[in-house]
Amino acid sequence: MSLPMMDKSEEVYEDPLDLMDEIEELKKEKDATLLAHFYIDGEIQEIADFTGDSLKLARDAVTVKTSTIVFSGVHFMAESTKILSPEKKVLLPDLNAGCSLAESCQFGDLDAFQKKLRAEGRDFETVAYINTSAKVKSLCDWIVTSGNAREIIDRVPRGKEILFVPDQHLGRYLMEVTGREMILWPGSCMVHEIFSVQDLLRAKKNNPGSLVLAHPECPHKILEVSDFIGGTEKLRQYVMSIKEPGTFLIATEANMIHPLEKSAPHHTYIPVPGIISSSGETCACNRCPHMALNTLQKVRDCLKYGKPEIEWQPYFDQAKEVLQRSLLQ
């Protein structure tokens, strides 16, 4: 699957350092806190008050004291922040920042499939990856991130089946590490789906002694040649635990290299190339086009004008109960 990078040409060039200074001033003026996911551009991560993976940021958000939260990430993340902190004004720099995983599992489709399973007499609980819309979360029993998935799976009673949505690759990985059988939804992340095994093996051969670090959203063919598998925070902790300088091939979104270099600068990090399915050509396209919609200009503008804002929706109440039980307890 190719990744069409979204056009940012409408933005007039502004000096990044000036924008960063302006954002810092606006945060004070607007009583705002900036959260940034590890997949966001490094310049935004540098001025964020909190950075991390989805689990850490969800927990960070509920500790925020300011009246406004700017979430530099994608829509489902800002939605979850609003759900867990309903009294806060939650801003997302670009409302078009979606997620291929979230889009692969629509409310109506999941609702119909759950009803079909129940009609067949299946006794199951639905476990959803956090990369889903709030509406989908409202249908689920548990929400997981790559950081707490094993723990949550262990909380599902052994006598029940597990319907895991929407990431088939993460689900398959969890089946292997937990020994639990699952009904897998056929979704996948457009970034992790396109990594090239051939180029990964070539890069490993060209860098003797290097280790492959992979996110569990990667297909099985990537995971089976990886030396360490984990979510973004676990990847960061892993490289910090290794004191001798080494070389790591990173099979996840390329911006993850920024926090890795910041946390463990004595190592060398090389992004694993992707492959364009339509042509078979390799490319440096392991960037999420949705995360890339977050720019310094858009962060500045949403602070300045107080929009786009995530508005409370009726189905947030049910999603809140599930999120709190899964992520905060």
N, C-alpha and C positions, 0 to 999 in steps of 0.2 A: 504494500500500500504506500503510495507516495504521499508526501506531506506538503500540501500547498501552503507556503508561508503567506500570512496575511499582510496585506499592503499597509505599510506605515508611512507611505510617501507624503501623506497629507500633513505630516508634522514638519513644521519649519525648524531647522537646526537651532538648538540652544545649547550653550556650553553646559556639559554635565555637572561640573563643579558648582556653577551658579545655580542650577536647578536643585542640586542637593542642599545647598545653603538655604534656598528659598523654602524647600520642603521642611527643613528643620525649624525654620521660623514659623511656618504655617501650622505645624504640629502644636507649637506652644500657643499660638493665637487662637486656634480652633479647638483646643483641649482634646487633641487626638493622639491615638497610638497607632503605629504602623506595624502590621504583621506581614511577613513575607515568607513564602514557601521556598524551599531549597532549589526549586526549578526556575525561579525568577532570576532575571539578570543580576549579576553581582553588584552593580552600582546601587540597585534598590536594596539588596540585602545589606549593604554596608550602612545604610541610614535607617534600617528597620529597628524597631525596639525589640521585636522578637523575630527569630527565624527558626525554621524547623520543618519537620514532617507534619502530616495532617493530624496525627495524634497529639504531638507536643503543642501545636498551635491551637487545637481545640481546647486543650487544658490551659494554655496561656491566656486565651481569650477571656475565660471566666474570672481571671485575676485582674484584668485591666481596670484601672480606676478612672480613666478619662471618660467623657461622655460620648466620644466618637471613636470608632475603630475603622481604620482603612485596611482592608485585606487585599494585599497584592498576591493574587493567585487566580483561581478560576471560580466559576459561579457556585458550584456545590459547596466549596469551602466557605465562601462568604455567607451562604445560606445557613450552613451549620453554625457559624458564629452568631448569626442573628437569633437562631433558635435557642442556643445556649445562653445568650445574653440579650433577651428581648427588650430590656430597658435601654440598650445602647443604640446609637445611630450607627449602622454598619454600611460602609461605602465600598464599592468595588470599582477600580479604575476603568474597567470596560465591561459592560454587561454581556458583550458578545464572547467573552472568555469562557467557553464551554469546556466539554470533556468528551472525547470519543467513547469512553467507557460509560459515562452517564447517559449519553445519547443512545447507546446500544440496548438499554433496558428501560422501556417506557412503561408508565403506570398501567395503562390499559392492557398491555401484553402480559405483564407480570400478574396482574389481577386475574386475568382469564386463565393463565397457566396454573396459578394456585387453586382456583376453583376446579379446574380439571383434575388436579391431583387429589383434592379432597373428595371429589365425586367418585374417584377410584378407591377411596378408603385409605389413602396414604396418610400416615401420621408423621408430620414433618414440622420443622421449624425453618424459617427463612433467615438466612444470614446474608447481609448485604455488605459489600465493600463500601467504604465511605464515598467512593467515586460514583455516587448516585444522586438523583434529585431528591429533594425533601419529600416530594409526593410519593416516590418509590419507597423511601425510608419509612413512611407512615404505614406501609404494608408489611413491614419486616419485624422480626423478633429480636434481632441483634444487628449491630453495625460494627464492622471491624476496619482497622487500618492494617497496613503491612506490619506495623509495630506491635499490635496486640492480637493478631488473628489467631495464633495458636492458643493463647489463653482463653479467648472467647469460644473457640470450637470445643475446648474441654468443658465449657460450662453447659453445652447442649446435652441433655440427657441421652445416655447411650441407647435407650430404646427408641429414639426418634430418628427419622431420616433428616438429612440436611439438604435444603435447596440453597445453593450458593450462587449469588448474583453479584455483578455481571461478569467478572473477570474469570474466564475459563482457565487461564494459565496460573493465576494465583490459586484458584480452587484446586487445580490438579496438584500443585506443589503442596498445598495444605493436606490433601488426601495422603500424600506420601509421608509427610512428617508427623501426621497425627494418627494415621491408620484408619481414619473414618471414611466411609463411603459417602459420596455426595452426588446430588443431581446438579450438573453444571449448566449455567446459562452460557450461551455461545458468544460472549462479548470479549473484547480485547482492547488494549491500549495501542493507539496508532503509532506511537513512538517506539515502544518496546517490541512491537510485532515485526519491525523491519530490520532488526539487527542481523548482520550477515555472519553466519558461522564460519564460512570460508575466510573472510577477512579477519575475523577474531582469531582463528587458528594461525593465520599468516602473521598477524601482529604479535601473537605469543611466541612464534618461532623467531621473529625478528628482534624480540626483546627477551633473551634468555633469563630465566629466573623470575619473570614477571608473573603476577597473580591476577586472575580474572575475578572481578567483583560484579555481581549481577543482582538486579532487582527481581523479586519473584513474579513481577508482571511479565517477565520475558518468557517466550516459548520454551518448552522442555528442551529442545535441541541446544539452546544457549545455556540453560541451567546445568545440563549434564556435563558441560565442559568448563564449568565455573569452579573456582576454588572457594568462594564464599558467597552465600546468598543471603540477602537481607534487605529490609526497607532502608530508606535514606538515612535515618538516624543510626541504625545498626551498622551501615556502611561507614559512617563517620566515626563511630566508636571503635570499629575494627581497625581502621588505619591508625587511629590514635594509640591503640594498644601495641602496635609494632614499632619498636624503638629504632631498629636498624633501618637505614634508608633503603627503600625498595621501589619497584615500578609496578603500577597497578593499571590494568585495562578495565575501564569503567563502562559497564553495560547498563546504562540508564540515561536519563535526560542530561545533556552535556553541561547545563548550568550547575549540576551537582558537584562538578569539579571545584567550583568556587569555595563552598564550605569545607571540602576536603583539604584544599590547599591552605585554607586559613587555619584549620584545626591541626593539620599534620604537614607543615611545609617542607619537611625533610624528605618527603617522598616525591616521586614523579608520577603524574596521572595522564593517561592517554584515553580519549574517548573511543569506544568501539564504533566503527562505521556502520551505517545502515545500507540497505539495498533497495533500489527502486523496482517494485514488482513489475511495472509496465515495460521496463527496458532491460532489467537485469543488471543495470549499472550500479556501482556502489556510489555512495554520496555521504557528505558530512551533514546528514539531515536528521540527526538524533536530537532535534530540538522540538519542543511542543509548540505548535503554532498558536495555541490558545494562551499558554503562559506568556508567549512572546508579545501578546497584545498589551501586557503591562509595560509601560514605559515611564521614565521619570516625568515626562510632560503630563501624562495622564494621572499619575499619582499627585502631582502638583495641582492639576486642574480640579480633581475631585475633592481635594482639601479646600481649595479656594472657593469652589461653588457649592460644596455640600451635596454633590450628586455625581454619578448614579448611586441611588440608595436601595438597599434590600428592604422591601416592605414586608411586614408580617402577613402571612397567609393562613386561612383557617386550618389547613392540614398540618401546619407547623406544630400544633399541640400534640398530636399523636407522634410525630417525628421526634419531638423533644423528649418524650418519655423514653423512647428507645435509645436515643443518643446519650442521655444522662446515665441510663443503666449500663450501657456498653462502654462508654469512654471515661466517665467520671466516678464510677463506683468500683 
